[in-house]
Amino acid sequence: MENSTVSFYFNLTVFMNIGHYRYLAFVFCLLLYSFIMSANLAMMWIILRESTLHEPMYIFIAILSANALYGSTGFFPRFLMDLLSDIHLISHPACFTQIFVIYTYASYEVTILSIMAYDRYIAVCHALHYHRRMNSKAVYKLAFFAWVCPTCSLTIVINITISLPLCGNNIQKAYCASWNIVKLSCNTFAFNNTGTMLGAVIVGFLPFVFILYTYLRIVIACWKMSSEVRAKVLQSCLPHVISFVVYSITSCSDTALGRQNLDEINPFVALILSLEFVVIPPFLNPLIYGLKLPEIRRHIVKTFLK
């Protein structure tokens, strides 16, 4: 029975150290999940309902909110059940499904931020050609690229991880993560680690470089503009930059945490750090775009506060 459990289930060990605080954590996380779902649904509803917001920038914001719903739905229900449970076993199929959802959510996030940066680059640096280059056909193509490329690359990486023979079943995290499973492998890491790193470069590093490049070009272009135009550019680009910085910090924090021995870290700190990138961006993005972009803010006020 014990061998069967080891071979078919993973054990999420982070929850073992929470104790009676899990009830308080459950209530807090349930409220957080409710806010994330409500705020992002409201953002999508307002953008889809208002014809004046049917522009590329706002459509990409709606796609970003849809991704927040996708990632949160893939993480919170299982996490909330684990908070109240005394047993934290998850089957291999359920674990790899969760890995696929959470990792594609994270990858979609950075590719969506990439096409949003590209949209702002065209709007600022090629303003005269913006409507021609960012027509509805271009928007659909960019959205398709943002979803399909990460899906294909991560499918390959996860299939490599699934094929690994395992010599353990304890995952030091609140959810299933590919690197934690790779560390349980009985084999040397050479081939599989190369595949994982290649997938990480394709899905993560290249979009980061592209985003930094586009905003650098925007900054250079702004130096040649009047102060009034610079203010308008800053107003439209600042929310995207904030979202990018938040995502970068939280994802890097999670990546660094995965390389640490969590037995040497305070369990509460380890738990909070491991949840950052699946909780903070979906929570903050509706606030950032809802408060910083005048058009969205105006429609929010008109809809909910009239």
QUIKA-V893320 format. One line per field, one symbol per residue. burial: I if it has 16 or more other C-alpha atoms within 10 Angstrom, else O. Layout:
BEGIN
burial=???
END
This chain:
BEGIN
burial=OOOOOIIOIIIIIIIOOOOOOIOOOIOOIIOIIOOIIOIIIIIIOIIOOOOOIOOIIIIIIIIIIIIIIIIIOIIIOIIIOIIOOOOIIIOIOOIIOIIIIIIIIIIIIIIIIIIIIIIIIIIIIOOOOIOOIIOOOOIOOIIOIIIOIIIOIIOOIIOIIIOIOIOIIIIIIIIIIIOIIIIIIOOOOOOIIOIIOOIIOOIIOOIIOIIOOIIOOIIOOIOOOOOOOIOOIOOIIIIIIOIIOIIIOIIOIIOOIIOOOIOOOOIOOIIOIIIIIIIOIIIIIIIIIIOIIOOIOOIIOOOOOO
END
